[in-house]
């Protein structure tokens, strides 16, 4: 048996307005379900099967929303904070009624790919230590990153709290005496992990940006602070299923 929901809840979740605003729309005769004007905002419907119109516009029901955000520096990966601006604060207003939350976290001064969703099951699977989902970062590191450092990352780094990280990989892109550009792939998400890993081998990360999570890659057309919904293929990639041709 399919689960039904109240019309006012469905429309509120779709970002049409608060429950109070939706009730007003219903009273004004602006809401149709399956072609019929309704008068009861508490009417239970199946949002997946019902045709819902508001002020003549046909709505597309979404149970789950997936946003790719290019997180800027200075914003924290949380739904609420009393001091700092959060990733929820900077997404478009139309998404704020969906109860989105960040999947994992990026440090306040780290940029790049952050997934926001209301799909708790998918978030759990992506963050589960058992799944060992790869996360790829671009980093600028002070000094020279050499073969010895790459081998240390492959063997696992002992952090300042005694924890030994899983094997990870460093790919050197560009190097000088003063700065090395690298990509780093890790399979877990400890607090400040990459910075602490480099600190453990005597180096300092000057800049850090996540560019990939699982098979999902950051859209380079997104400026810091911009977001977009994932495509159907991108959702399938996150679910680790075959993409649609």
C-alpha positions as CSV (number, residue, x, y, z in Angstrom):
1,X,0.0,0.0,0.0
2,X,1.4,3.4,-1.0
3,X,1.9,6.0,1.6
4,X,-0.3,9.1,1.3
5,X,0.5,12.6,2.6
6,X,-1.5,15.7,3.3
7,X,-1.7,18.2,0.5
8,X,-0.3,21.1,2.6
9,X,2.7,19.0,3.7
10,X,3.4,17.9,0.1
11,X,3.3,21.5,-1.2
12,X,5.3,22.8,1.7
13,X,8.0,20.2,1.0
14,X,8.0,21.3,-2.6
15,X,8.8,24.8,-1.5
16,X,5.5,26.4,-2.4
17,X,5.2,28.0,1.0
18,X,4.6,27.4,4.6
19,X,1.6,25.3,5.7
20,X,-0.3,28.5,6.5
21,X,0.5,29.9,3.0
22,X,-0.6,26.7,1.4
23,X,-3.9,26.7,3.3
24,X,-4.5,30.2,1.9
25,X,-3.9,29.0,-1.6
26,X,-6.3,26.1,-1.2
27,X,-9.0,28.5,0.2
28,X,-8.5,30.7,-2.8
29,X,-9.1,27.8,-5.2
30,X,-5.6,27.9,-6.6
31,X,-4.8,24.2,-6.0
32,X,-6.0,21.3,-8.1
33,X,-5.4,17.6,-7.7
34,X,-6.0,15.4,-10.7
35,X,-7.8,18.3,-12.4
36,X,-10.2,19.0,-9.5
37,X,-10.0,22.1,-7.4
38,X,-9.7,21.1,-3.7
39,X,-11.0,22.9,-0.7
40,X,-9.3,20.9,2.1
41,X,-5.6,21.4,2.6
42,X,-5.6,18.3,4.8
43,X,-6.7,16.0,2.0
44,X,-4.5,12.9,1.8
45,X,-3.0,12.1,-1.7
46,X,-0.3,10.0,-3.2
47,X,2.2,12.6,-4.4
48,X,3.9,10.2,-6.7
49,X,0.8,9.4,-8.7
50,X,-1.4,12.5,-8.3
51,X,-1.2,15.5,-10.7
52,X,-0.9,18.6,-8.6
53,X,-1.4,22.1,-10.0
54,X,-0.9,25.4,-8.2
55,X,-2.2,28.5,-9.9
56,X,-2.2,26.7,-13.2
57,X,1.3,25.3,-12.9
58,X,1.8,21.6,-12.9
59,X,4.2,20.5,-10.2
60,X,6.8,17.8,-10.3
61,X,7.0,15.8,-7.1
62,X,10.4,15.1,-5.7
63,X,10.9,12.8,-2.7
64,X,14.6,13.2,-2.6
65,X,16.7,16.2,-3.6
66,X,20.4,16.0,-4.4
67,X,22.5,19.2,-4.7
68,X,26.1,19.6,-5.8
69,X,27.6,22.6,-4.0
70,X,31.0,24.1,-4.7
71,X,31.5,25.1,-1.1
72,X,33.4,28.4,-0.6
73,X,35.8,29.2,2.2
74,X,34.3,30.7,5.3
75,X,31.2,28.6,5.3
76,X,30.7,25.6,7.5
77,X,29.3,22.2,6.6
78,X,26.3,22.2,8.9
79,X,22.6,22.9,8.9
80,X,22.8,25.5,11.7
81,X,25.4,27.5,13.5
82,X,25.2,30.5,15.8
83,X,28.4,32.1,14.7
84,X,29.2,31.2,11.1
85,X,27.3,31.0,7.8
86,X,26.3,27.5,6.9
87,X,26.0,25.7,3.6
88,X,22.2,25.7,4.1
89,X,22.3,29.5,4.4
90,X,23.8,29.9,0.9
91,X,21.6,27.5,-1.2
92,X,18.7,28.9,-3.1
93,X,15.5,29.5,-1.1
94,X,13.5,27.0,-3.1
95,X,15.5,24.2,-1.7
96,X,15.3,25.2,2.0
97,X,12.0,23.4,2.7
98,X,13.3,20.0,1.8
99,X,15.3,19.4,5.0
100,X,18.6,19.1,3.2
101,X,21.8,18.3,5.1
102,X,25.5,18.0,4.0
103,X,26.8,14.5,3.4
104,X,30.0,14.6,5.5
105,X,31.9,17.8,6.0
106,X,34.5,20.1,4.6
107,X,36.6,22.3,6.9
108,X,35.6,26.0,7.1
109,X,38.6,27.0,4.9
110,X,38.3,24.1,2.5
111,X,36.5,24.5,-0.8
112,X,34.9,22.2,-3.3
113,X,32.5,19.4,-3.8
114,X,29.8,19.0,-1.1
115,X,26.7,16.9,-1.6
116,X,23.5,18.1,0.1
117,X,20.5,15.8,0.2
118,X,17.5,14.6,2.3
119,X,18.2,10.9,1.4
120,X,19.5,9.6,4.7
121,X,20.0,6.1,3.5
122,X,22.3,7.2,0.7
123,X,24.2,9.6,3.0
124,X,24.8,6.7,5.4
125,X,26.1,4.5,2.7
126,X,28.5,7.1,1.4
127,X,29.8,7.9,4.9
128,X,30.0,4.3,6.2
129,X,33.6,3.4,7.0
130,X,32.9,-0.1,5.7
131,X,32.2,1.2,2.2
132,X,35.6,3.0,2.0
133,X,34.2,5.5,-0.5
134,X,37.1,7.4,-2.2
135,X,37.4,11.2,-1.9
136,X,39.8,13.1,-4.1
137,X,41.3,16.5,-3.2
138,X,43.4,19.0,-4.9
139,X,46.0,20.5,-2.5
140,X,48.8,23.0,-2.4
141,X,51.5,21.9,0.0
142,X,54.5,23.9,1.3
143,X,57.8,22.5,0.1
144,X,58.6,19.4,-2.0
145,X,56.4,16.3,-1.8
146,X,58.7,13.4,-2.7
147,X,58.5,9.7,-3.2
148,X,59.1,9.1,0.5
149,X,56.0,11.1,1.4
150,X,53.9,9.2,-1.2
151,X,55.0,5.9,0.3
152,X,54.2,7.1,3.8
153,X,50.6,7.9,2.7
154,X,50.3,4.4,1.0
155,X,51.4,2.8,4.3
156,X,49.1,4.9,6.4
157,X,49.9,7.9,8.5
158,X,49.8,7.9,12.3
159,X,48.0,11.1,13.3
160,X,48.5,13.3,16.4
161,X,45.9,11.3,18.3
162,X,47.6,8.0,17.6
163,X,45.1,6.9,14.9
164,X,46.6,5.2,11.8
165,X,44.9,6.2,8.6
166,X,43.9,3.8,5.9
167,X,46.2,3.6,2.9
168,X,45.9,6.7,0.7
169,X,47.4,8.0,-2.5
170,X,49.3,11.2,-3.5
171,X,49.6,12.2,-7.2
172,X,52.2,15.0,-7.7
173,X,51.0,17.4,-10.4
174,X,53.5,20.3,-10.2
175,X,56.4,20.9,-7.9
176,X,58.9,23.7,-7.0
177,X,61.2,24.3,-4.1
178,X,58.5,26.2,-2.3
179,X,55.2,24.6,-3.3
180,X,53.9,21.3,-4.6
181,X,50.5,20.8,-6.2
182,X,49.1,17.4,-5.6
183,X,45.9,15.3,-5.7
184,X,45.2,13.2,-2.7
185,X,42.8,10.3,-2.5
186,X,41.6,9.1,0.9
187,X,39.0,6.5,1.9
188,X,37.7,7.9,5.2
189,X,36.9,11.4,6.6
190,X,38.6,12.1,9.9
191,X,38.6,15.6,11.3
192,X,41.1,17.8,9.3
193,X,42.5,14.5,8.0
194,X,44.6,15.6,5.0
195,X,46.0,18.6,6.9
196,X,46.9,16.4,9.8
197,X,48.4,13.7,7.5
198,X,50.8,16.2,5.9
199,X,51.5,17.8,9.3
200,X,52.6,14.3,10.5
201,X,55.3,14.2,7.8
202,X,56.4,17.8,8.5
203,X,54.5,19.6,5.8
204,X,51.8,22.2,5.7
205,X,48.7,22.4,3.5
206,X,48.2,25.9,2.1
207,X,45.1,25.2,0.1
208,X,42.6,22.4,-0.1
209,X,39.7,21.6,-2.4
210,X,37.6,18.5,-2.8
211,X,37.1,17.6,-6.4
212,X,35.5,14.1,-6.3
213,X,33.5,11.9,-4.0
214,X,32.9,8.3,-5.1
215,X,32.4,8.6,-8.9
216,X,30.8,12.1,-8.6
217,X,33.1,14.9,-9.9
218,X,32.8,18.6,-9.1
219,X,31.2,20.5,-12.0
220,X,34.0,23.0,-12.9
221,X,31.3,25.4,-14.2
222,X,30.2,26.0,-10.6
223,X,31.8,29.0,-9.0
224,X,32.4,28.9,-5.2
225,X,29.0,29.2,-3.5
226,X,27.0,28.0,-6.5
227,X,25.1,24.7,-6.7
228,X,22.9,22.7,-9.0
229,X,20.8,19.5,-8.8
230,X,22.5,16.3,-9.8
231,X,21.5,14.7,-13.0
232,X,19.9,11.2,-13.0
233,X,23.2,9.7,-14.1
234,X,25.1,11.4,-11.3
235,X,22.6,10.0,-8.7
236,X,23.2,6.6,-10.2
237,X,26.9,7.1,-9.9
238,X,26.5,7.9,-6.2
239,X,24.4,4.8,-5.7
240,X,27.2,2.9,-7.4
241,X,24.9,1.7,-10.1
242,X,25.2,1.6,-13.9
243,X,24.6,5.0,-15.6
244,X,21.9,5.4,-18.3
245,X,23.2,5.5,-21.9
